[in-house]
Amino acid sequence: NALSGLPGVGKTTLALALAYDHEIQAHFSDGILWAGLGIQPDIEEIQARWGALLGLSPVEVTKIKSRNDWAKMLRTSIGQRRMLLIIDDVWEIDNTLAFQVGGPHCMYLFTTRFPQIAIQIAGSRTIPVSELSEKNGIDLLAHFAPSLIEQDSTTARRLVNSVGALPLALVLMGRYLRSHTY
C-alpha cells in the first residue's frame, strides 16, 4: 500500500500511528522495519541498520559489497517472518527496490508526496491523504491555542486557510501560539 499527499499532510504521522498500533504490532509479530528515504537517502546505511536489527553477524556483513547483496541478505534474513516494512518519504522509485525484501508474510507501506510514484508502487492500493477541512483545521489549532479560537475565530480561520489546512503546519503554528500565550 502507499500513502500519497502533499508535504505536511500527515503521511508519516499515519505511518507512525500504524507502527505503534498494538493490533498491527500483534499481527506483524516478528517486527516492523522503517526506512526514511527523503531526497538523498543513504540506502546502504539503512540496509545495514535493517541487517543489524535482523541479527546479521559481523562475518555476514563483511561479505556484503553492494545494494543488491544487501537486498539478497535481507531477503534471506527475513525469510518466513511476519513483518511490516515501512518505506517513508519516497522520492525515486528505484530507491524502493532496495527495501522490497520481504517474504510471503510481509507487507509494505510506502509514503510519498508524488502520486505517480505511489501508483507505480502500489497501483490501486494507493491511498490519497488530503489536507484537513477548514473545520477540522480549526479544531486542531484549538487543541493548541483554544483562547485564540474563543477570542478571534476569524483570525483562526485565516490562519488555517493560509497554510492550506495542512496538519503539520497547524501543529507547528499551534505550538508557537501556545508558547507565546504563557
CORNORWO-V297580 format. One record per helix or strand. SS is the DSSP state (h for helix, s for strand). FROM is the first residue (numbers start at 1). LEN is the number of residues. Records with the same first field share a line. If there is no record, write none. Layout:
SS->FROM-LEN + FROM-LEN
This chain:
s->2-3 + 32-5 + 84-5 + 107-6 + 126-3
h->11-10 + 22-6 + 43-11 + 58-5 + 67-12 + 93-5 + 115-11 + 134-11 + 146-6 + 153-10 + 167-15
